[in-house]
Protein backbone atom coordinates (compact mmCIF):
# COMPACT_ATOMS: atom_id res chain seq x y z
CA UNK A 1 0.00 0.00 0.00
CA UNK A 2 2.82 2.39 0.81
CA UNK A 3 4.33 1.73 -2.61
CA UNK A 4 1.00 2.41 -4.35
CA UNK A 5 0.52 5.61 -2.34
CA UNK A 6 3.99 6.85 -3.22
CA UNK A 7 3.44 5.95 -6.89
CA UNK A 8 0.16 7.84 -7.00
CA UNK A 9 1.67 10.91 -5.34
CA UNK A 10 4.68 10.87 -7.66
CA UNK A 11 2.49 10.52 -10.74
CA UNK A 12 0.36 13.49 -9.71
CA UNK A 13 3.39 15.68 -8.96
CA UNK A 14 5.04 14.80 -12.28
CA UNK A 15 1.78 15.48 -14.13
CA UNK A 16 1.49 18.92 -12.57
CA UNK A 17 5.11 19.77 -13.40
CA UNK A 18 4.68 18.69 -17.03
CA UNK A 19 1.47 20.71 -17.33
CA UNK A 20 3.24 23.77 -15.92
CA UNK A 21 6.11 23.28 -18.37
CA UNK A 22 3.64 23.03 -21.24
CA UNK A 23 1.93 26.27 -20.27
CA UNK A 24 5.27 28.06 -19.91
CA UNK A 25 6.49 26.71 -23.26
CA UNK A 26 3.35 27.78 -25.08
CA UNK A 27 3.46 31.24 -23.47
CA UNK A 28 7.16 31.78 -24.22
CA UNK A 29 6.85 30.70 -27.84
CA UNK A 30 3.93 32.99 -28.61
CA UNK A 31 4.75 36.24 -26.80
CA UNK A 32 6.64 39.25 -28.15
CA UNK A 33 7.01 42.98 -27.51
CA UNK A 34 6.20 45.87 -29.80
CA UNK A 35 5.97 49.66 -29.75
CA UNK A 36 3.10 51.38 -31.58
CA UNK A 37 5.18 54.32 -32.77
CA UNK A 38 2.48 55.11 -35.35
CA UNK A 39 -0.50 54.36 -33.13
CA UNK A 40 -3.85 56.13 -33.50
CA UNK A 41 -5.04 56.33 -29.89
CA UNK A 42 -6.42 59.66 -28.67
CA UNK A 43 -4.58 59.00 -25.40
CA UNK A 44 -0.99 60.12 -26.05
CA UNK A 45 0.32 57.82 -23.32
CA UNK A 46 -0.90 54.81 -25.32
CA UNK A 47 1.07 55.78 -28.45
CA UNK A 48 4.82 55.14 -28.57
CA UNK A 49 4.08 52.74 -25.74
CA UNK A 50 5.48 49.28 -25.06
CA UNK A 51 3.01 46.41 -25.49
CA UNK A 52 3.19 42.70 -24.78
CA UNK A 53 1.70 40.91 -27.80
CA UNK A 54 0.43 37.35 -28.21
CA UNK A 55 1.79 36.45 -31.63
CA UNK A 56 -0.80 33.72 -32.20
CA UNK A 57 -3.90 35.78 -31.40
CA UNK A 58 -2.76 39.41 -31.66
CA UNK A 59 -4.01 40.21 -28.15
CA UNK A 60 -2.00 43.18 -26.83
CA UNK A 61 -1.34 44.07 -23.19
CA UNK A 62 -0.35 47.67 -22.41
CA UNK A 63 2.88 47.95 -20.40
CA UNK A 64 3.58 51.67 -20.43
CA UNK A 65 4.56 54.80 -22.32
CA UNK A 66 8.20 54.95 -23.39
CA UNK A 67 8.59 58.71 -23.01
CA UNK A 68 9.83 59.06 -26.62
CA UNK A 69 8.02 60.24 -29.74
CA UNK A 70 9.24 57.85 -32.45
CA UNK A 71 10.68 54.67 -30.92
CA UNK A 72 10.91 52.58 -34.09
CA UNK A 73 13.06 49.61 -33.09
CA UNK A 74 13.48 47.36 -30.06
CA UNK A 75 15.65 44.32 -29.30
CA UNK A 76 16.76 42.18 -26.35
CA UNK A 77 20.45 41.75 -25.50
CA UNK A 78 22.05 38.58 -24.14
CA UNK A 79 20.91 39.20 -20.54
CA UNK A 80 17.35 40.11 -21.54
CA UNK A 81 17.66 43.89 -21.26
CA UNK A 82 15.60 45.70 -23.89
CA UNK A 83 17.06 48.50 -26.01
CA UNK A 84 15.49 50.71 -28.63
CA UNK A 85 16.20 53.33 -31.28
CA UNK A 86 14.25 56.60 -31.34
CA UNK A 87 14.19 58.41 -34.69
CA UNK A 88 12.80 61.74 -33.51
CA UNK A 89 15.68 62.39 -31.10
CA UNK A 90 18.29 60.04 -32.68
CA UNK A 91 18.75 58.34 -29.31
CA UNK A 92 19.72 54.77 -28.44
CA UNK A 93 17.77 53.91 -25.29
CA UNK A 94 17.32 51.23 -22.66
CA UNK A 95 13.67 50.24 -22.22
CA UNK A 96 12.09 48.81 -19.07
CA UNK A 97 10.08 45.66 -19.78
CA UNK A 98 8.17 46.35 -16.55
CA UNK A 99 7.16 50.01 -16.99
CA UNK A 100 7.93 50.76 -20.65
CA UNK A 101 9.98 53.84 -19.72
CA UNK A 102 13.08 54.41 -21.87
CA UNK A 103 16.30 56.18 -20.83
CA UNK A 104 19.29 57.08 -23.01
CA UNK A 105 22.29 54.78 -23.19
CA UNK A 106 25.14 56.57 -21.45
CA UNK A 107 22.98 58.39 -18.92
CA UNK A 108 19.72 60.28 -18.65
CA UNK A 109 21.29 63.47 -20.06
CA UNK A 110 22.78 61.67 -23.08
CA UNK A 111 19.96 62.33 -25.57
CA UNK A 112 20.81 62.60 -29.28
CA UNK A 113 23.58 60.08 -28.56
CA UNK A 114 23.69 58.40 -31.98
CA UNK A 115 25.74 61.14 -33.62
CA UNK A 116 23.24 61.45 -36.49
CA UNK A 117 21.65 64.69 -37.78
CA UNK A 118 18.34 65.48 -36.11
CA UNK A 119 16.97 66.92 -39.36
CA UNK A 120 17.06 63.65 -41.33
CA UNK A 121 14.63 60.81 -40.75
CA UNK A 122 16.29 57.40 -40.53
CA UNK A 123 13.57 54.76 -39.96
CA UNK A 124 15.46 52.41 -37.64
CA UNK A 125 15.53 48.67 -37.02
CA UNK A 126 17.89 46.82 -34.68
CA UNK A 127 18.98 43.53 -33.15
CA UNK A 128 21.80 41.97 -31.10
CA UNK A 129 24.13 39.21 -32.25
CA UNK A 130 25.39 36.25 -30.20
CA UNK A 131 28.45 38.26 -29.10
CA UNK A 132 26.27 40.98 -27.59
CA UNK A 133 26.98 43.54 -30.31
CA UNK A 134 24.12 45.85 -31.31
CA UNK A 135 23.34 46.41 -34.99
CA UNK A 136 21.08 49.14 -36.34
CA UNK A 137 19.68 49.61 -39.85
CA UNK A 138 18.25 52.69 -41.53
CA UNK A 139 15.90 52.09 -44.44
CA UNK A 140 16.15 55.76 -45.49
CA UNK A 141 19.94 55.58 -45.82
CA UNK A 142 19.89 51.88 -46.80
CA UNK A 143 22.75 51.47 -44.36
CA UNK A 144 23.92 49.20 -41.54
CA UNK A 145 25.48 50.56 -38.34
CA UNK A 146 27.10 49.09 -35.25
CA UNK A 147 25.98 50.81 -32.06
CA UNK A 148 28.14 51.51 -29.02
CA UNK A 149 26.38 50.22 -25.91
CA UNK A 150 28.41 52.63 -23.78
CA UNK A 151 27.68 55.87 -25.63
CA UNK A 152 24.91 55.06 -28.12
CA UNK A 153 26.95 56.32 -31.07
CA UNK A 154 26.42 54.66 -34.46
CA UNK A 155 29.31 53.60 -36.70
CA UNK A 156 28.42 52.89 -40.31
CA UNK A 157 29.41 49.55 -41.86
CA UNK A 158 30.37 50.01 -45.50
CA UNK A 159 29.11 53.02 -47.41
CA UNK A 160 25.82 54.88 -47.30
CA UNK A 161 23.43 52.87 -49.45
CA UNK A 162 25.55 49.71 -49.43
CA UNK A 163 22.60 47.54 -48.31
CA UNK A 164 21.11 48.22 -51.72
CA UNK A 165 17.55 47.99 -50.37
CA UNK A 166 15.37 49.90 -47.88
CA UNK A 167 15.65 47.36 -45.06
CA UNK A 168 13.52 48.49 -42.15
CA UNK A 169 14.47 45.88 -39.52
CA UNK A 170 16.84 42.95 -39.01
CA UNK A 171 16.76 39.68 -37.08
CA UNK A 172 19.85 37.67 -36.10
CA UNK A 173 20.09 33.99 -35.13
CA UNK A 174 23.56 32.50 -34.76
CA UNK A 175 25.41 33.29 -37.97
CA UNK A 176 22.26 34.06 -39.96
CA UNK A 177 21.02 37.62 -40.42
CA UNK A 178 17.82 38.59 -42.20
CA UNK A 179 16.17 41.89 -43.03
CA UNK A 180 12.67 42.91 -44.04
CA UNK A 181 12.13 45.63 -46.61
CA UNK A 182 9.85 48.66 -46.54
CA UNK A 183 6.44 47.79 -47.94
CA UNK A 184 5.26 51.07 -49.48
CA UNK A 185 6.91 54.23 -50.77
CA UNK A 186 5.86 57.66 -49.52
CA UNK A 187 3.54 57.91 -52.53
CA UNK A 188 1.87 54.60 -51.70
CA UNK A 189 3.40 52.41 -54.39
CA UNK A 190 5.10 49.08 -53.70
CA UNK A 191 8.66 49.49 -52.38
CA UNK A 192 10.47 46.32 -51.24
CA UNK A 193 8.11 43.91 -49.43
CA UNK A 194 10.79 41.23 -49.38
CA UNK A 195 13.03 39.18 -47.12
CA UNK A 196 16.79 39.77 -47.42
CA UNK A 197 19.94 38.10 -46.17
CA UNK A 198 22.33 40.62 -44.59
CA UNK A 199 26.14 40.53 -44.34
CA UNK A 200 27.19 42.25 -41.10
CA UNK A 201 30.84 42.50 -42.12
CA UNK A 202 30.27 44.19 -45.47
CA UNK A 203 27.03 46.00 -44.77
CA UNK A 204 25.42 44.48 -47.85
CA UNK A 205 22.26 42.49 -48.50
CA UNK A 206 20.95 39.96 -51.01
CA UNK A 207 17.36 39.12 -51.86
CA UNK A 208 15.87 35.91 -50.46
CA UNK A 209 12.43 36.40 -51.95
CA UNK A 210 9.16 38.34 -51.81
CA UNK A 211 6.90 38.02 -48.78
CA UNK A 212 4.09 37.05 -51.13
CA UNK A 213 0.41 37.65 -51.73
CA UNK A 214 -0.69 36.72 -48.19
CA UNK A 215 0.84 39.97 -46.89
CA UNK A 216 -1.28 43.12 -47.06
CA UNK A 217 0.26 46.47 -48.10
CA UNK A 218 2.30 47.90 -45.22
CA UNK A 219 4.70 50.71 -44.41
CA UNK A 220 7.48 49.61 -42.03
CA UNK A 221 7.85 46.39 -40.06
CA UNK A 222 9.50 44.71 -37.10
CA UNK A 223 11.37 41.40 -37.46
CA UNK A 224 12.53 38.87 -34.84
CA UNK A 225 13.31 35.20 -34.25
CA UNK A 226 11.70 33.21 -31.47
CA UNK A 227 13.50 30.63 -29.32
CA UNK A 228 12.77 27.85 -31.82
CA UNK A 229 14.25 29.74 -34.77
CA UNK A 230 10.92 30.72 -36.32
CA UNK A 231 11.06 34.14 -37.99
CA UNK A 232 8.22 36.55 -37.16
CA UNK A 233 7.28 40.01 -38.40
CA UNK A 234 4.78 42.71 -37.47
CA UNK A 235 3.80 45.15 -40.22
CA UNK A 236 2.59 48.72 -39.67
CA UNK A 237 -0.51 49.36 -41.79
CA UNK A 238 -1.52 52.82 -40.64
CA UNK A 239 -1.93 55.45 -43.39
CA UNK A 240 -1.84 53.02 -46.31
CA UNK A 241 -3.54 54.18 -49.55
CA UNK A 242 -6.64 52.20 -48.50
CA UNK A 243 -6.74 53.65 -44.98
CA UNK A 244 -5.72 52.73 -41.42
CA UNK A 245 -5.65 49.03 -40.56
CA UNK A 246 -4.50 46.81 -37.69
CA UNK A 247 -0.88 45.66 -37.78
CA UNK A 248 -0.40 42.16 -39.21
CA UNK A 249 1.58 39.40 -37.50
CA UNK A 250 3.45 37.17 -39.97
CA UNK A 251 5.53 33.99 -39.94
CA UNK A 252 8.23 33.93 -42.62
CA UNK A 253 9.98 31.03 -44.34
CA UNK A 254 13.68 31.94 -44.29
CA UNK A 255 14.37 29.73 -47.33
CA UNK A 256 11.93 31.44 -49.71
CA UNK A 257 10.86 34.67 -48.03
CA UNK A 258 7.21 33.63 -48.25
CA UNK A 259 5.08 34.77 -45.32
CA UNK A 260 1.80 33.65 -43.85
CA UNK A 261 -0.55 35.87 -41.89
CA UNK A 262 -1.11 34.60 -38.35
CA UNK A 263 -3.10 37.37 -36.65
CA UNK A 264 -3.80 41.09 -36.40
CA UNK A 265 -2.90 43.38 -33.52
CA UNK A 266 -3.08 47.07 -32.58
CA UNK A 267 -2.53 49.79 -35.18
CA UNK A 268 0.89 51.33 -35.78
CA UNK A 269 3.36 48.67 -34.56
CA UNK A 270 6.62 48.68 -36.55
CA UNK A 271 8.97 46.94 -34.09
CA UNK A 272 9.28 43.47 -32.60
CA UNK A 273 11.39 41.76 -29.93
CA UNK A 274 10.78 38.19 -28.80
CA UNK A 275 13.79 36.58 -27.13
CA UNK A 276 17.49 36.98 -26.32
CA UNK A 277 20.12 36.19 -28.98
CA UNK A 278 20.64 32.53 -29.83
CA UNK A 279 24.04 30.86 -29.42
CA UNK A 280 26.60 31.52 -32.14
CA UNK A 281 26.32 27.91 -33.34
CA UNK A 282 22.51 27.91 -33.34
CA UNK A 283 21.06 25.62 -36.03
CA UNK A 284 24.46 24.24 -37.05
CA UNK A 285 23.69 20.77 -35.65
CA UNK A 286 20.07 20.52 -36.71
CA UNK A 287 20.07 22.67 -39.82
CA UNK A 288 17.91 25.70 -40.47
CA UNK A 289 14.39 25.83 -38.99
CA UNK A 290 11.70 23.95 -40.86
CA UNK A 291 9.40 25.95 -43.17
CA UNK A 292 6.48 27.58 -41.43
CA UNK A 293 3.98 25.04 -42.81
CA UNK A 294 5.98 22.02 -41.68
CA UNK A 295 4.40 19.61 -39.19
CA UNK A 296 5.96 20.02 -35.73
CA UNK A 297 7.37 17.07 -33.82
CA UNK A 298 4.38 16.00 -31.68
CA UNK A 299 6.26 14.96 -28.54
CA UNK A 300 7.82 18.39 -28.22
CA UNK A 301 4.64 20.43 -28.60
CA UNK A 302 2.81 21.98 -25.64
CA UNK A 303 -0.35 20.04 -26.61
CA UNK A 304 1.39 16.70 -26.26
CA UNK A 305 2.91 17.76 -22.97
CA UNK A 306 -0.59 18.53 -21.68
CA UNK A 307 -1.90 15.16 -22.88
CA UNK A 308 1.00 13.40 -21.19
CA UNK A 309 0.32 15.31 -17.98
CA UNK A 310 -3.37 14.34 -18.08
CA UNK A 311 -2.42 10.69 -18.59
CA UNK A 312 -0.11 10.71 -15.60
CA UNK A 313 -2.70 12.52 -13.52
CA UNK A 314 -5.31 9.89 -14.41
CA UNK A 315 -2.84 7.15 -13.47
CA UNK A 316 -2.23 8.79 -10.12
CA UNK A 317 -5.95 9.09 -9.40
CA UNK A 318 -6.55 5.44 -10.29
CA UNK A 319 -3.74 4.38 -7.99
CA UNK A 320 -5.17 6.52 -5.21
CA UNK A 321 -8.63 4.97 -5.64
CA UNK A 322 -7.16 1.48 -5.60
CA UNK A 323 -5.40 2.30 -2.34
CA UNK A 324 -8.65 3.55 -0.77
CA UNK A 325 -10.47 0.43 -2.04
N, C-alpha and C positions, 0 to 999 in steps of 0.2 A: 504493500500500500504506500509506503514511504517513497518507493521508486516511482510509482505512478503519479503521486502528488508532485514530486519534483519534476517529472517529465511534463506534466500539464502546466506547471508554473513556468518552466523554461520555454515551452512552446508559445505561451501567451506573451512573455516578455520579448522573445525573438520576433513574433508577429508584429508587436507594437513598434519595435525598433525599425523593422523593414518598412512598415507603413509610413513612419516618420521620415525615413530616408527617401521614400518615393515622393512624398509631398515636397520635401526640400529640393529634390532633383527636378521635379516638374516646375517648381517656382523659379529656381535658378536659371533653368534653360529658357524660360519664356519672359524674363523681365529685363528691361533696359531703362535707360535714362535719356531724356530729350529736353531741349529748351525751345519753347515756342517764340523764337525771336521775331517772327512775323505774325504773331497771334492777333486775333480780332476782338478780344474781350474789352468791354467798356471799363473794366477794373484794371488800371495800369499795373497793379501789383500781380496780376495774373498773366501778364505778357512779359517776355524775357524772364520767365520763371522756369525753375527746374521741376520736371515732372517724372514720376515713376510710371513706366508704361508696360502693360502686358502685351507682349508682341503677338500673342495668339488671338487676343480678342480686341485689342486697341484700347481697353479701359485705361484711363489715365488718372493718377493720384497726384494732387498738387503737393509739392514739397515746400516751395517758397520762392520769393522773388530774388533774383541774383544781384540786383542793384546796378546792373549795366543795361545799356540801351540797344545793343546789337550783338549779343553773345551767340556767335554762329557755329562754334565748334566746341565739343567736349570730348574728353578721353580719360581713361583710368591708367595710372602708372602701375609699376610692379607691386607697390604696397597697397593699392586700392584707393589712393588719393585721386580725386578728380581735378582736372585742369581744364581751362577753356580759353578761347580766343575771342576777344571783343573787337569788332570792326570799327565801331563808332569812335572808340578811344585808342585803338591800336595797342591793347593791353593784354598780355598773357596773365591769366588769373588762376588762383586756386579756388575751387568751388566746394562748399560744404554739402555733402550728401544728406545731411540731417536737416539743415535750415535752408539750403539753396544759396545763401549769401556767398558772393565772390569777393576775393581780395587780391590785389596785384602780387605777382611773384616779385620778390625782392623787397617787400614791405608795403604798408598801406599807402605811403606817399609816392610809390613808384609807378604811377599811372603813365600811360604812353610809353611803356617800357620796351616796345618792340623795335624802336628805331625806324619806324616807317612813317611817311608823311600822313598827317591827319586829313589832308584834303583829298586823298585818293582812296576810293573804296577798294577792298581787297577780296571779300567773300572767302572766308577762311574755312578750312577743314583741318583736322589734326588727329594724330594717334601716337602711341608709344611703341617702340620696338622691344625685343626681348632683353636688350642691354640697358633699358631704362632711358634711352634717348628719345626726345620729343621731336616729332616732325610735323611741319605745318605746310599746307598748300594754299595757294591763292588762285582761284579760277579766273580772276580778272587779269592777273599777270601771267597766268599759265606757268607758275613757278613753284618749286619746292624749296623749303627752308628747314634748317635745323634750329631749334629754339634752345636758348640757354635757360636751364631751370634755376639758375642763381639770379639772373638779371632780367630774363624775359626777352632779351634781344634776339632777333632773327638773323640768321646767316644764310644767304642764298646758296643753293647747290646748283652748279651750272650757270647758265645765262638766263636772263629774263625771257620767258617764252619757251624754254627748252623742253617743257613737258609736251608741247605741241598740241594740247587739248585743254579746254576749260574744265579741269578736274576740281570738283567742289568739296570732296572729302576723300580720305584714304582709310584703309583698314589693313593692319599688319598681323600676320600669324606666322611665327617662326621666321623663315627666310622669304615668305611670300608676301607681296605688297600689292594691294589692288586700289583702284580709284574709281569713283563714279563721276560721270560728266554732268554738266549743267543740262537741264532738260529743255528750257526755252530761252531764246534771246530776249533782249529788252523789248523788241517789237512783237514778240509773241510767236515767232516762228521756231521750228525745231532747231536745237543747238547741237548737243552731243549726248543724247540719252543712252549712254553706253557704259560698259565695264572695261577698265583698262588695267594693265599690269604695269607697275611703277618700279623703276630702278632708283634706289635711294642713293647710290654712289654717283650716278651720272645726272640725276635730276631729269630723266627722260621717261617716256611712257609709250606703251604699244597697245593697240586695240585688241581686246579679247573678243568682244562682240556686242551687238545691240541688246538692250534690256528686253525688247520685244513688245508685241502688241498688247500684252496683259497689263502693261504699265500705262497709266493715264498721264496726260501732259502735266509736267511739273516744272518748278523753277530750280531751286537748289535741293540738296539731299544730304542726309547723314548716312554713314556707312560703318559697320562694325561686325566683327566676328563674335560668336558666342563660344562657350567653353568646349563645345563639340566640333568647332571648326566650320559651323554653318555661317554663311555670310548673309547679313541682314541689311536692309536700308529703310529709311523713312524719307519720303519725298514731300516737300512743301508745295502745296497746291493753292495757296492764296494768290489772288490777283492773276489768275490765268486768263486767257482770252474769253473763256466761257464763264468765268466768275470765280467766286471763292468756294473752295471745297475742302473737306477734311484731308489731313495728311494720310498717305497710303503707306502701309507697312509691307515690305517685300522680302522674299527669300530669293537669293541669286545663286545660280549655278556658276561656279568659278571656272569651269571648263569652257562654257559657251557664252556666258554673259546673260543668258536668258533668265528672266525673273518671273516669279508668280506672286500675285497679290494674296496676302494672308488676312489683312484686316485694315480698318480705317481708325484713325485716332484724331486728336484735337487739331485744329487748324494752325498752320504756321510753323510746324516743327521742321527744322533743317539740320538737326544734329542728332547723333546717336552714340551712346556708350553702353556697353553690356558687361564686359568682364576685363580683368587684368591681362597683360600680355602673356601669350603662350610661351613655352620654352623655345629656345633657339632651334632645337631639333624637332619641333612639333611636326607631326605628319610624316617624318622621314621613315619611320618603321612601318606605318600602316597606310602610307600613300595619302593622296589628297582626299578630302571629305567626299563622300558619295554625293551624286546629284540630288537636288532637292526633292525629286519625285521617287527616290529610291526607297525601298521598304526597309525600315529600321530593324535591327536585330531584336527580336521580341524579348529575350531574357534581360536585356539591358534597359528596357523602356519602363517608365514609371507605372504604366498600366499593369505590366506583368509583375512588378514588385508588389503592387497592391493585391493582385490575385494570389500571389505566394503568401503574403501576410494573412489574407483571409483564410487560406487553407490551413496555415499553422494555427491560427486562432481557433478554427473549427476543431482541429485535432486536440488542442488543449482543453476545449470545453467538453469534448467527448470523454477525454481521460478523466476530467474532473467529475463528470456524471457517473462514470464507472466506479470511481473511488467512493462516491456517496452511496451508490447502489450496493 
